[in-house]
Amino acid sequence: MNRIAWLGQASVAYALHIPACCRGGYNRLSESQKEAADGLALEYLNKWLVLNRREQLTKEQACSKTEMDLY
C-alpha cells in the first residue's frame, strides 16, 4: 500500500468512524474525486514530512512506497 492510499483510508475511517473492513469506498469515487482525494492526502503528507524534518514527496514518490516505508 502506498502512502497516499494509506492516508486516504485512515482519514476517512477516522473522520467517519468506519471500520477497516469497509475501506473499499475509494473505488466508488469518480476519477475527479479520486484526484482531489489523492491531492489532499499528498498535501497533508508533505506537511507532516516538513514538520518532521523530512523531504517533501511528489505524488509518484508517495505512491511508490511500500507499507514498510510508511513510517
mmCIF file of the N, C-alpha and C atoms, coordinates in Angstrom:
data_MODEL
# 
_entry.id   MODEL 
# 
loop_
_atom_site.group_PDB 
_atom_site.id 
_atom_site.type_symbol 
_atom_site.label_atom_id 
_atom_site.label_alt_id 
_atom_site.label_comp_id 
_atom_site.label_asym_id 
_atom_site.label_entity_id 
_atom_site.label_seq_id 
_atom_site.pdbx_PDB_ins_code 
_atom_site.Cartn_x 
_atom_site.Cartn_y 
_atom_site.Cartn_z 
_atom_site.occupancy 
_atom_site.B_iso_or_equiv 
_atom_site.pdbx_formal_charge 
_atom_site.auth_seq_id 
_atom_site.auth_comp_id 
_atom_site.auth_asym_id 
_atom_site.auth_atom_id 
_atom_site.pdbx_PDB_model_num 
ATOM 1   N N  . MET A 1 1  ? 0.852   -1.172 0.000   1.00 0.00 ? 1  MET A N  1 
ATOM 2   C CA . MET A 1 1  ? 0.000   0.000  0.000   1.00 0.00 ? 1  MET A CA 1 
ATOM 3   C C  . MET A 1 1  ? 0.900   1.237  0.000   1.00 0.00 ? 1  MET A C  1 
ATOM 4   N N  . ASN A 1 2  ? 0.528   2.228  -0.765  1.00 0.00 ? 2  ASN A N  1 
ATOM 5   C CA . ASN A 1 2  ? 1.326   3.456  -0.803  1.00 0.00 ? 2  ASN A CA 1 
ATOM 6   C C  . ASN A 1 2  ? 0.838   4.470  0.239   1.00 0.00 ? 2  ASN A C  1 
ATOM 7   N N  . ARG A 1 3  ? 1.617   5.498  0.444   1.00 0.00 ? 3  ARG A N  1 
ATOM 8   C CA . ARG A 1 3  ? 1.301   6.484  1.475   1.00 0.00 ? 3  ARG A CA 1 
ATOM 9   C C  . ARG A 1 3  ? 0.000   7.223  1.207   1.00 0.00 ? 3  ARG A C  1 
ATOM 10  N N  . ILE A 1 4  ? -0.249  7.547  -0.045  1.00 0.00 ? 4  ILE A N  1 
ATOM 11  C CA . ILE A 1 4  ? -1.477  8.267  -0.395  1.00 0.00 ? 4  ILE A CA 1 
ATOM 12  C C  . ILE A 1 4  ? -2.699  7.402  -0.080  1.00 0.00 ? 4  ILE A C  1 
ATOM 13  N N  . ALA A 1 5  ? -2.653  6.149  -0.474  1.00 0.00 ? 5  ALA A N  1 
ATOM 14  C CA . ALA A 1 5  ? -3.774  5.239  -0.202  1.00 0.00 ? 5  ALA A CA 1 
ATOM 15  C C  . ALA A 1 5  ? -3.978  5.061  1.298   1.00 0.00 ? 5  ALA A C  1 
ATOM 16  N N  . TRP A 1 6  ? -2.882  4.883  2.022   1.00 0.00 ? 6  TRP A N  1 
ATOM 17  C CA . TRP A 1 6  ? -2.979  4.679  3.462   1.00 0.00 ? 6  TRP A CA 1 
ATOM 18  C C  . TRP A 1 6  ? -3.584  5.895  4.135   1.00 0.00 ? 6  TRP A C  1 
ATOM 19  N N  . LEU A 1 7  ? -3.116  7.074  3.786   1.00 0.00 ? 7  LEU A N  1 
ATOM 20  C CA . LEU A 1 7  ? -3.645  8.295  4.391   1.00 0.00 ? 7  LEU A CA 1 
ATOM 21  C C  . LEU A 1 7  ? -5.120  8.496  4.067   1.00 0.00 ? 7  LEU A C  1 
ATOM 22  N N  . GLY A 1 8  ? -5.477  8.228  2.831   1.00 0.00 ? 8  GLY A N  1 
ATOM 23  C CA . GLY A 1 8  ? -6.880  8.378  2.445   1.00 0.00 ? 8  GLY A CA 1 
ATOM 24  C C  . GLY A 1 8  ? -7.792  7.464  3.241   1.00 0.00 ? 8  GLY A C  1 
ATOM 25  N N  . GLN A 1 9  ? -7.412  6.198  3.336   1.00 0.00 ? 9  GLN A N  1 
ATOM 26  C CA . GLN A 1 9  ? -8.226  5.237  4.079   1.00 0.00 ? 9  GLN A CA 1 
ATOM 27  C C  . GLN A 1 9  ? -8.274  5.572  5.561   1.00 0.00 ? 9  GLN A C  1 
ATOM 28  N N  . ALA A 1 10 ? -7.135  5.920  6.121   1.00 0.00 ? 10 ALA A N  1 
ATOM 29  C CA . ALA A 1 10 ? -7.095  6.245  7.548   1.00 0.00 ? 10 ALA A CA 1 
ATOM 30  C C  . ALA A 1 10 ? -7.909  7.498  7.862   1.00 0.00 ? 10 ALA A C  1 
ATOM 31  N N  . SER A 1 11 ? -7.824  8.509  6.994   1.00 0.00 ? 11 SER A N  1 
ATOM 32  C CA . SER A 1 11 ? -8.552  9.758  7.227   1.00 0.00 ? 11 SER A CA 1 
ATOM 33  C C  . SER A 1 11 ? -10.054 9.548  7.203   1.00 0.00 ? 11 SER A C  1 
ATOM 34  N N  . VAL A 1 12 ? -10.519 8.826  6.222   1.00 0.00 ? 12 VAL A N  1 
ATOM 35  C CA . VAL A 1 12 ? -11.960 8.573  6.118   1.00 0.00 ? 12 VAL A CA 1 
ATOM 36  C C  . VAL A 1 12 ? -12.439 7.723  7.288   1.00 0.00 ? 12 VAL A C  1 
ATOM 37  N N  . ALA A 1 13 ? -11.696 6.686  7.611   1.00 0.00 ? 13 ALA A N  1 
ATOM 38  C CA . ALA A 1 13 ? -12.087 5.819  8.723   1.00 0.00 ? 13 ALA A CA 1 
ATOM 39  C C  . ALA A 1 13 ? -12.157 6.600  10.032  1.00 0.00 ? 13 ALA A C  1 
ATOM 40  N N  . TYR A 1 14 ? -11.171 7.441  10.251  1.00 0.00 ? 14 TYR A N  1 
ATOM 41  C CA . TYR A 1 14 ? -11.149 8.241  11.480  1.00 0.00 ? 14 TYR A CA 1 
ATOM 42  C C  . TYR A 1 14 ? -12.287 9.256  11.509  1.00 0.00 ? 14 TYR A C  1 
ATOM 43  N N  . ALA A 1 15 ? -12.448 9.997  10.427  1.00 0.00 ? 15 ALA A N  1 
ATOM 44  C CA . ALA A 1 15 ? -13.458 11.068 10.389  1.00 0.00 ? 15 ALA A CA 1 
ATOM 45  C C  . ALA A 1 15 ? -14.883 10.539 10.497  1.00 0.00 ? 15 ALA A C  1 
ATOM 46  N N  . LEU A 1 16 ? -15.129 9.404  9.873   1.00 0.00 ? 16 LEU A N  1 
ATOM 47  C CA . LEU A 1 16 ? -16.497 8.880  9.811   1.00 0.00 ? 16 LEU A CA 1 
ATOM 48  C C  . LEU A 1 16 ? -16.738 7.661  10.699  1.00 0.00 ? 16 LEU A C  1 
ATOM 49  N N  . HIS A 1 17 ? -15.722 7.286  11.490  1.00 0.00 ? 17 HIS A N  1 
ATOM 50  C CA . HIS A 1 17 ? -15.831 6.131  12.390  1.00 0.00 ? 17 HIS A CA 1 
ATOM 51  C C  . HIS A 1 17 ? -16.194 4.858  11.629  1.00 0.00 ? 17 HIS A C  1 
ATOM 52  N N  . ILE A 1 18 ? -15.498 4.642  10.532  1.00 0.00 ? 18 ILE A N  1 
ATOM 53  C CA . ILE A 1 18 ? -15.754 3.479  9.681   1.00 0.00 ? 18 ILE A CA 1 
ATOM 54  C C  . ILE A 1 18 ? -14.703 2.413  9.968   1.00 0.00 ? 18 ILE A C  1 
ATOM 55  N N  . PRO A 1 19 ? -15.117 1.163  10.191  1.00 0.00 ? 19 PRO A N  1 
ATOM 56  C CA . PRO A 1 19 ? -14.140 0.107  10.459  1.00 0.00 ? 19 PRO A CA 1 
ATOM 57  C C  . PRO A 1 19 ? -13.306 -0.217 9.217   1.00 0.00 ? 19 PRO A C  1 
ATOM 58  N N  . ALA A 1 20 ? -12.124 -0.752 9.439   1.00 0.00 ? 20 ALA A N  1 
ATOM 59  C CA . ALA A 1 20 ? -11.190 -1.059 8.353   1.00 0.00 ? 20 ALA A CA 1 
ATOM 60  C C  . ALA A 1 20 ? -11.762 -2.027 7.330   1.00 0.00 ? 20 ALA A C  1 
ATOM 61  N N  . CYS A 1 21 ? -12.699 -2.869 7.725   1.00 0.00 ? 21 CYS A N  1 
ATOM 62  C CA . CYS A 1 21 ? -13.263 -3.846 6.789   1.00 0.00 ? 21 CYS A CA 1 
ATOM 63  C C  . CYS A 1 21 ? -14.091 -3.175 5.695   1.00 0.00 ? 21 CYS A C  1 
ATOM 64  N N  . CYS A 1 22 ? -14.384 -1.887 5.832   1.00 0.00 ? 22 CYS A N  1 
ATOM 65  C CA . CYS A 1 22 ? -15.204 -1.154 4.869   1.00 0.00 ? 22 CYS A CA 1 
ATOM 66  C C  . CYS A 1 22 ? -14.391 -0.144 4.081   1.00 0.00 ? 22 CYS A C  1 
ATOM 67  N N  . ARG A 1 23 ? -13.138 -0.445 3.789   1.00 0.00 ? 23 ARG A N  1 
ATOM 68  C CA . ARG A 1 23 ? -12.257 0.545  3.187   1.00 0.00 ? 23 ARG A CA 1 
ATOM 69  C C  . ARG A 1 23 ? -12.276 0.585  1.667   1.00 0.00 ? 23 ARG A C  1 
ATOM 70  N N  . GLY A 1 24 ? -13.164 -0.086 1.012   1.00 0.00 ? 24 GLY A N  1 
ATOM 71  C CA . GLY A 1 24 ? -13.192 -0.134 -0.439  1.00 0.00 ? 24 GLY A CA 1 
ATOM 72  C C  . GLY A 1 24 ? -13.943 1.001  -1.112  1.00 0.00 ? 24 GLY A C  1 
ATOM 73  N N  . GLY A 1 25 ? -14.361 2.009  -0.384  1.00 0.00 ? 25 GLY A N  1 
ATOM 74  C CA . GLY A 1 25 ? -15.151 3.091  -0.948  1.00 0.00 ? 25 GLY A CA 1 
ATOM 75  C C  . GLY A 1 25 ? -14.431 3.955  -1.972  1.00 0.00 ? 25 GLY A C  1 
ATOM 76  N N  . TYR A 1 26 ? -13.104 3.992  -1.924  1.00 0.00 ? 26 TYR A N  1 
ATOM 77  C CA . TYR A 1 26 ? -12.326 4.788  -2.874  1.00 0.00 ? 26 TYR A CA 1 
ATOM 78  C C  . TYR A 1 26 ? -12.673 4.399  -4.306  1.00 0.00 ? 26 TYR A C  1 
ATOM 79  N N  . ASN A 1 27 ? -12.877 3.135  -4.535  1.00 0.00 ? 27 ASN A N  1 
ATOM 80  C CA . ASN A 1 27 ? -13.178 2.651  -5.885  1.00 0.00 ? 27 ASN A CA 1 
ATOM 81  C C  . ASN A 1 27 ? -14.541 3.099  -6.390  1.00 0.00 ? 27 ASN A C  1 
ATOM 82  N N  . ARG A 1 28 ? -15.359 3.627  -5.514  1.00 0.00 ? 28 ARG A N  1 
ATOM 83  C CA . ARG A 1 28 ? -16.677 4.133  -5.917  1.00 0.00 ? 28 ARG A CA 1 
ATOM 84  C C  . ARG A 1 28 ? -16.641 5.611  -6.298  1.00 0.00 ? 28 ARG A C  1 
ATOM 85  N N  . LEU A 1 29 ? -15.501 6.267  -6.075  1.00 0.00 ? 29 LEU A N  1 
ATOM 86  C CA . LEU A 1 29 ? -15.375 7.680  -6.419  1.00 0.00 ? 29 LEU A CA 1 
ATOM 87  C C  . LEU A 1 29 ? -15.167 7.855  -7.917  1.00 0.00 ? 29 LEU A C  1 
ATOM 88  N N  . SER A 1 30 ? -15.551 9.014  -8.432  1.00 0.00 ? 30 SER A N  1 
ATOM 89  C CA . SER A 1 30 ? -15.260 9.339  -9.826  1.00 0.00 ? 30 SER A CA 1 
ATOM 90  C C  . SER A 1 30 ? -13.773 9.639  -9.939  1.00 0.00 ? 30 SER A C  1 
ATOM 91  N N  . GLU A 1 31 ? -13.259 9.702  -11.152 1.00 0.00 ? 31 GLU A N  1 
ATOM 92  C CA . GLU A 1 31 ? -11.837 9.988  -11.345 1.00 0.00 ? 31 GLU A CA 1 
ATOM 93  C C  . GLU A 1 31 ? -11.466 11.361 -10.776 1.00 0.00 ? 31 GLU A C  1 
ATOM 94  N N  . SER A 1 32 ? -12.339 12.342 -10.963 1.00 0.00 ? 32 SER A N  1 
ATOM 95  C CA . SER A 1 32 ? -12.028 13.677 -10.424 1.00 0.00 ? 32 SER A CA 1 
ATOM 96  C C  . SER A 1 32 ? -12.054 13.674 -8.896  1.00 0.00 ? 32 SER A C  1 
ATOM 97  N N  . GLN A 1 33 ? -12.946 12.906 -8.292  1.00 0.00 ? 33 GLN A N  1 
ATOM 98  C CA . GLN A 1 33 ? -12.979 12.797 -6.839  1.00 0.00 ? 33 GLN A CA 1 
ATOM 99  C C  . GLN A 1 33 ? -11.727 12.084 -6.322  1.00 0.00 ? 33 GLN A C  1 
ATOM 100 N N  . LYS A 1 34 ? -11.273 11.062 -7.033  1.00 0.00 ? 34 LYS A N  1 
ATOM 101 C CA . LYS A 1 34 ? -10.047 10.355 -6.655  1.00 0.00 ? 34 LYS A CA 1 
ATOM 102 C C  . LYS A 1 34 ? -8.847  11.293 -6.727  1.00 0.00 ? 34 LYS A C  1 
ATOM 103 N N  . GLU A 1 35 ? -8.765  12.088 -7.789  1.00 0.00 ? 35 GLU A N  1 
ATOM 104 C CA . GLU A 1 35 ? -7.662  13.041 -7.930  1.00 0.00 ? 35 GLU A CA 1 
ATOM 105 C C  . GLU A 1 35 ? -7.674  14.064 -6.798  1.00 0.00 ? 35 GLU A C  1 
ATOM 106 N N  . ALA A 1 36 ? -8.856  14.552 -6.441  1.00 0.00 ? 36 ALA A N  1 
ATOM 107 C CA . ALA A 1 36 ? -8.969  15.529 -5.353  1.00 0.00 ? 36 ALA A CA 1 
ATOM 108 C C  . ALA A 1 36 ? -8.565  14.901 -4.021  1.00 0.00 ? 36 ALA A C  1 
ATOM 109 N N  . ALA A 1 37 ? -9.022  13.685 -3.766  1.00 0.00 ? 37 ALA A N  1 
ATOM 110 C CA . ALA A 1 37 ? -8.685  12.997 -2.518  1.00 0.00 ? 37 ALA A CA 1 
ATOM 111 C C  . ALA A 1 37 ? -7.183  12.723 -2.436  1.00 0.00 ? 37 ALA A C  1 
ATOM 112 N N  . ASP A 1 38 ? -6.607  12.267 -3.535  1.00 0.00 ? 38 ASP A N  1 
ATOM 113 C CA . ASP A 1 38 ? -5.171  11.995 -3.567  1.00 0.00 ? 38 ASP A CA 1 
ATOM 114 C C  . ASP A 1 38 ? -4.359  13.268 -3.373  1.00 0.00 ? 38 ASP A C  1 
ATOM 115 N N  . GLY A 1 39 ? -4.807  14.352 -3.969  1.00 0.00 ? 39 GLY A N  1 
ATOM 116 C CA . GLY A 1 39 ? -4.115  15.628 -3.825  1.00 0.00 ? 39 GLY A CA 1 
ATOM 117 C C  . GLY A 1 39 ? -4.129  16.126 -2.391  1.00 0.00 ? 39 GLY A C  1 
ATOM 118 N N  . LEU A 1 40 ? -5.257  15.982 -1.735  1.00 0.00 ? 40 LEU A N  1 
ATOM 119 C CA . LEU A 1 40 ? -5.368  16.410 -0.341  1.00 0.00 ? 40 LEU A CA 1 
ATOM 120 C C  . LEU A 1 40 ? -4.504  15.533 0.563   1.00 0.00 ? 40 LEU A C  1 
ATOM 121 N N  . ALA A 1 41 ? -4.512  14.234 0.313   1.00 0.00 ? 41 ALA A N  1 
ATOM 122 C CA . ALA A 1 41 ? -3.666  13.332 1.104   1.00 0.00 ? 41 ALA A CA 1 
ATOM 123 C C  . ALA A 1 41 ? -2.192  13.692 0.926   1.00 0.00 ? 41 ALA A C  1 
ATOM 124 N N  . LEU A 1 42 ? -1.778  13.981 -0.304  1.00 0.00 ? 42 LEU A N  1 
ATOM 125 C CA . LEU A 1 42 ? -0.389  14.352 -0.560  1.00 0.00 ? 42 LEU A CA 1 
ATOM 126 C C  . LEU A 1 42 ? -0.035  15.664 0.136   1.00 0.00 ? 42 LEU A C  1 
ATOM 127 N N  . GLU A 1 43 ? -0.945  16.617 0.107   1.00 0.00 ? 43 GLU A N  1 
ATOM 128 C CA . GLU A 1 43 ? -0.704  17.901 0.773   1.00 0.00 ? 43 GLU A CA 1 
ATOM 129 C C  . GLU A 1 43 ? -0.423  17.705 2.253   1.00 0.00 ? 43 GLU A C  1 
ATOM 130 N N  . TYR A 1 44 ? -1.244  16.909 2.926   1.00 0.00 ? 44 TYR A N  1 
ATOM 131 C CA . TYR A 1 44 ? -1.064  16.718 4.359   1.00 0.00 ? 44 TYR A CA 1 
ATOM 132 C C  . TYR A 1 44 ? 0.085   15.776 4.684   1.00 0.00 ? 44 TYR A C  1 
ATOM 133 N N  . LEU A 1 45 ? 0.387   14.847 3.811   1.00 0.00 ? 45 LEU A N  1 
ATOM 134 C CA . LEU A 1 45 ? 1.585   14.031 3.979   1.00 0.00 ? 45 LEU A CA 1 
ATOM 135 C C  . LEU A 1 45 ? 2.818   14.928 3.969   1.00 0.00 ? 45 LEU A C  1 
ATOM 136 N N  . ASN A 1 46 ? 2.878   15.832 3.010   1.00 0.00 ? 46 ASN A N  1 
ATOM 137 C CA . ASN A 1 46 ? 4.031   16.724 2.916   1.00 0.00 ? 46 ASN A CA 1 
ATOM 138 C C  . ASN A 1 46 ? 4.112   17.687 4.099   1.00 0.00 ? 46 ASN A C  1 
ATOM 139 N N  . LYS A 1 47 ? 2.986   18.133 4.614   1.00 0.00 ? 47 LYS A N  1 
ATOM 140 C CA . LYS A 1 47 ? 3.008   18.969 5.813   1.00 0.00 ? 47 LYS A CA 1 
ATOM 141 C C  . LYS A 1 47 ? 3.613   18.194 6.980   1.00 0.00 ? 47 LYS A C  1 
ATOM 142 N N  . TRP A 1 48 ? 3.232   16.936 7.133   1.00 0.00 ? 48 TRP A N  1 
ATOM 143 C CA . TRP A 1 48 ? 3.785   16.105 8.196   1.00 0.00 ? 48 TRP A CA 1 
ATOM 144 C C  . TRP A 1 48 ? 5.280   15.886 7.995   1.00 0.00 ? 48 TRP A C  1 
ATOM 145 N N  . LEU A 1 49 ? 5.672   15.613 6.761   1.00 0.00 ? 49 LEU A N  1 
ATOM 146 C CA . LEU A 1 49 ? 7.085   15.386 6.474   1.00 0.00 ? 49 LEU A CA 1 
ATOM 147 C C  . LEU A 1 49 ? 7.924   16.616 6.824   1.00 0.00 ? 49 LEU A C  1 
ATOM 148 N N  . VAL A 1 50 ? 7.457   17.802 6.451   1.00 0.00 ? 50 VAL A N  1 
ATOM 149 C CA . VAL A 1 50 ? 8.184   19.035 6.744   1.00 0.00 ? 50 VAL A CA 1 
ATOM 150 C C  . VAL A 1 50 ? 8.296   19.237 8.254   1.00 0.00 ? 50 VAL A C  1 
ATOM 151 N N  . LEU A 1 51 ? 7.202   19.025 8.973   1.00 0.00 ? 51 LEU A N  1 
ATOM 152 C CA . LEU A 1 51 ? 7.227   19.178 10.427  1.00 0.00 ? 51 LEU A CA 1 
ATOM 153 C C  . LEU A 1 51 ? 8.197   18.200 11.092  1.00 0.00 ? 51 LEU A C  1 
ATOM 154 N N  . ASN A 1 52 ? 8.448   17.089 10.437  1.00 0.00 ? 52 ASN A N  1 
ATOM 155 C CA . ASN A 1 52 ? 9.343   16.073 10.981  1.00 0.00 ? 52 ASN A CA 1 
ATOM 156 C C  . ASN A 1 52 ? 10.701  16.058 10.285  1.00 0.00 ? 52 ASN A C  1 
ATOM 157 N N  . ARG A 1 53 ? 11.029  17.200 9.664   1.00 0.00 ? 53 ARG A N  1 
ATOM 158 C CA . ARG A 1 53 ? 12.333  17.419 9.025   1.00 0.00 ? 53 ARG A CA 1 
ATOM 159 C C  . ARG A 1 53 ? 12.684  16.351 7.994   1.00 0.00 ? 53 ARG A C  1 
ATOM 160 N N  . ARG A 1 54 ? 11.727  16.057 7.160   1.00 0.00 ? 54 ARG A N  1 
ATOM 161 C CA . ARG A 1 54 ? 11.943  15.115 6.061   1.00 0.00 ? 54 ARG A CA 1 
ATOM 162 C C  . ARG A 1 54 ? 11.627  15.817 4.750   1.00 0.00 ? 54 ARG A C  1 
ATOM 163 N N  . GLU A 1 55 ? 12.115  15.254 3.675   1.00 0.00 ? 55 GLU A N  1 
ATOM 164 C CA . GLU A 1 55 ? 11.878  15.845 2.355   1.00 0.00 ? 55 GLU A CA 1 
ATOM 165 C C  . GLU A 1 55 ? 10.440  15.619 1.904   1.00 0.00 ? 55 GLU A C  1 
ATOM 166 N N  . GLN A 1 56 ? 9.896   16.650 1.238   1.00 0.00 ? 56 GLN A N  1 
ATOM 167 C CA . GLN A 1 56 ? 8.572   16.505 0.653   1.00 0.00 ? 56 GLN A CA 1 
ATOM 168 C C  . GLN A 1 56 ? 8.645   15.522 -0.517  1.00 0.00 ? 56 GLN A C  1 
ATOM 169 N N  . LEU A 1 57 ? 7.503   14.941 -0.842  1.00 0.00 ? 57 LEU A N  1 
ATOM 170 C CA . LEU A 1 57 ? 7.423   13.951 -1.909  1.00 0.00 ? 57 LEU A CA 1 
ATOM 171 C C  . LEU A 1 57 ? 6.513   14.420 -3.034  1.00 0.00 ? 57 LEU A C  1 
ATOM 172 N N  . THR A 1 58 ? 6.790   13.944 -4.230  1.00 0.00 ? 58 THR A N  1 
ATOM 173 C CA . THR A 1 58 ? 5.853   14.110 -5.335  1.00 0.00 ? 58 THR A CA 1 
ATOM 174 C C  . THR A 1 58 ? 4.813   13.001 -5.223  1.00 0.00 ? 58 THR A C  1 
ATOM 175 N N  . LYS A 1 59 ? 3.758   13.103 -5.992  1.00 0.00 ? 59 LYS A N  1 
ATOM 176 C CA . LYS A 1 59 ? 2.739   12.058 -5.969  1.00 0.00 ? 59 LYS A CA 1 
ATOM 177 C C  . LYS A 1 59 ? 3.331   10.716 -6.377  1.00 0.00 ? 59 LYS A C  1 
ATOM 178 N N  . GLU A 1 60 ? 4.200   10.731 -7.376  1.00 0.00 ? 60 GLU A N  1 
ATOM 179 C CA . GLU A 1 60 ? 4.815   9.484  -7.845  1.00 0.00 ? 60 GLU A CA 1 
ATOM 180 C C  . GLU A 1 60 ? 5.664   8.844  -6.748  1.00 0.00 ? 60 GLU A C  1 
ATOM 181 N N  . GLN A 1 61 ? 6.414   9.664  -6.034  1.00 0.00 ? 61 GLN A N  1 
ATOM 182 C CA . GLN A 1 61 ? 7.237   9.142  -4.949  1.00 0.00 ? 61 GLN A CA 1 
ATOM 183 C C  . GLN A 1 61 ? 6.379   8.590  -3.815  1.00 0.00 ? 61 GLN A C  1 
ATOM 184 N N  . ALA A 1 62 ? 5.324   9.295  -3.474  1.00 0.00 ? 62 ALA A N  1 
ATOM 185 C CA . ALA A 1 62 ? 4.465   8.867  -2.376  1.00 0.00 ? 62 ALA A CA 1 
ATOM 186 C C  . ALA A 1 62 ? 3.721   7.582  -2.719  1.00 0.00 ? 62 ALA A C  1 
ATOM 187 N N  . CYS A 1 63 ? 3.365   7.416  -3.963  1.00 0.00 ? 63 CYS A N  1 
ATOM 188 C CA . CYS A 1 63 ? 2.612   6.231  -4.379  1.00 0.00 ? 63 CYS A CA 1 
ATOM 189 C C  . CYS A 1 63 ? 3.494   5.021  -4.623  1.00 0.00 ? 63 CYS A C  1 
ATOM 190 N N  . SER A 1 64 ? 4.799   5.217  -4.690  1.00 0.00 ? 64 SER A N  1 
ATOM 191 C CA . SER A 1 64 ? 5.676   4.085  -4.978  1.00 0.00 ? 64 SER A CA 1 
ATOM 192 C C  . SER A 1 64 ? 6.199   3.408  -3.720  1.00 0.00 ? 64 SER A C  1 
ATOM 193 N N  . LYS A 1 65 ? 5.861   3.928  -2.564  1.00 0.00 ? 65 LYS A N  1 
ATOM 194 C CA . LYS A 1 65 ? 6.368   3.366  -1.313  1.00 0.00 ? 65 LYS A CA 1 
ATOM 195 C C  . LYS A 1 65 ? 5.594   2.111  -0.928  1.00 0.00 ? 65 LYS A C  1 
ATOM 196 N N  . THR A 1 66 ? 6.279   1.246  -0.245  1.00 0.00 ? 66 THR A N  1 
ATOM 197 C CA . THR A 1 66 ? 5.638   0.040  0.273   1.00 0.00 ? 66 THR A CA 1 
ATOM 198 C C  . THR A 1 66 ? 5.208   0.286  1.710   1.00 0.00 ? 66 THR A C  1 
ATOM 199 N N  . GLU A 1 67 ? 4.447   -0.625 2.266   1.00 0.00 ? 67 GLU A N  1 
ATOM 200 C CA . GLU A 1 67 ? 3.941   -0.469 3.630   1.00 0.00 ? 67 GLU A CA 1 
ATOM 201 C C  . GLU A 1 67 ? 5.073   -0.304 4.631   1.00 0.00 ? 67 GLU A C  1 
ATOM 202 N N  . MET A 1 68 ? 6.169   -1.020 4.447   1.00 0.00 ? 68 MET A N  1 
ATOM 203 C CA . MET A 1 68 ? 7.264   -0.910 5.414   1.00 0.00 ? 68 MET A CA 1 
ATOM 204 C C  . MET A 1 68 ? 7.950   0.458  5.351   1.00 0.00 ? 68 MET A C  1 
ATOM 205 N N  . ASP A 1 69 ? 7.769   1.202  4.275   1.00 0.00 ? 69 ASP A N  1 
ATOM 206 C CA . ASP A 1 69 ? 8.365   2.520  4.145   1.00 0.00 ? 69 ASP A CA 1 
ATOM 207 C C  . ASP A 1 69 ? 7.448   3.640  4.637   1.00 0.00 ? 69 ASP A C  1 
ATOM 208 N N  . LEU A 1 70 ? 6.266   3.313  5.115   1.00 0.00 ? 70 LEU A N  1 
ATOM 209 C CA . LEU A 1 70 ? 5.323   4.337  5.522   1.00 0.00 ? 70 LEU A CA 1 
ATOM 210 C C  . LEU A 1 70 ? 5.789   5.122  6.730   1.00 0.00 ? 70 LEU A C  1 
ATOM 211 N N  . TYR A 1 71 ? 6.558   4.515  7.586   1.00 0.00 ? 71 TYR A N  1 
ATOM 212 C CA . TYR A 1 71 ? 6.896   5.145  8.863   1.00 0.00 ? 71 TYR A CA 1 
ATOM 213 C C  . TYR A 1 71 ? 8.304   5.641  8.896   1.00 0.00 ? 71 TYR A C  1 
# 
